[in-house]
Amino acid sequence: MMPRRTRSALRLHPEVLKKNGRKEFVVLPYEEFVAIQEQLEDAEDLVGLRLAVLQDKGGPGLTVDELKARLGLSKERTRRRPVKRAKQLPLRGQRSIRRVRTNKPV
C-alpha cells in the first residue's frame, strides 16, 4: 500500500484490517500516531485562539504605555540594551558569515 500524503506533508503508513470483508480497523506506526495527536492538539489550540480573538474583538484594551503605568514599570527599566557587535564565524566553503546576537524582549 502506498503512503498517504496529507496537507501538512505528514506521511502515513496505515495497515487496514478487515472484518467480514469490510474495512474495520487501521493500524499505524506509533511515531505516526503521535504526530497525528500533536497536529490535532495544535489545531485545537488554534481554534481556541481564534475564538478568543473573536470574543475580545472590539472590547476594552490597553496600550503598551497604559500597561506599563498599571504595572508600575518606568521607561528606564524597559529600555533595551544595545546590540553587541557581530562576531565573525567561518562557514564551510565560504570565507565567513556574520552572526548577530539580538536582545531578548524584556
N, C-alpha and C positions, 0 to 999 in steps of 0.2 A: 504494500500500500504506500502511495506517495505521501510525503509530509504535507500538511496543510499549512498555508501561509495566511496569517491574519493581518489585520490593518496595521498593527504595530510591529510587524516583521517577526513575531514570535513563531517559531517553527514547532509544530506539534507532530508527535508520532503516536497517534492513537491506535489501539487494538480494539476492534469491535467484537464483542461476544454476542452470539445469537442464542435464543431460547425458542424452541419450536419453529425454527426458520425465520424468526423475526429478530431484528437488532434490539438487544435488551440492555447491554452494558458497554461502557467504554473504559478501557484501562490505559492510563498514561504513565510515563516515567515520572518519578517523584519530583525531579527538578522542574519539569514542565508544569506539574500541578502547582508547585509553589509559585512559579512565575505567574500563572493564571490568577492565583489568590492575591498576589501583590498588585496585579493590574486591576483587579476588581476593587480592592481596598482604595487604590489611587482614584479610581472612577467615583467611588462613593464619597471620598473626601472632596473631589472636585464638585460634585453635585451639591454637597453641603455648603461649600464655599460660595458657589453661585447663588444658592438660595439665601444665604446670609447677606450677600451683597444686595440682592434684590429687596430683601426686607429692610435693610438700612438705607436704601436709596431715598434721598430727599429728607432724611432725618437730621437731627441736630448733630453737628460735628465740631471739631476743634481744629484750629490752625496749629502749626508747629509752635509758634510763639505762645499761643494760649496754653498749650500743653506744658511747655517749659515753665511758664509762670505758675501753673497749677501745681507742678511737681517741685517748684522751688529751685529750678536749675537756672543758673545765670549764664549769660553768653560766654563768659570767660571759661567756665567749666566744660562747655560743649564745643569749644573751638577745636578744630582738627589740628593735629601736629603736621609739620611739613613733611613731604615725601622725601625719603632718603635718596641719595644718588644711586643710579643704576650700576649694577655690577656686571662686569664682562665675564661671560661664560662661554667656553668653547663648545661648538656643535660639530659633530662628526660630519665631515665633508664640506664644512663652511669655515670661514675664518672665525667668526664669533657672533653671538647674539646678545642683545641687551635684555636683562631681566630686571623689571621694575617692581619694587615692593610697594604696595599701597597700604594706606592706613585702613584699619578695620573701623566700621562705624561704632560710635560711642553708645 
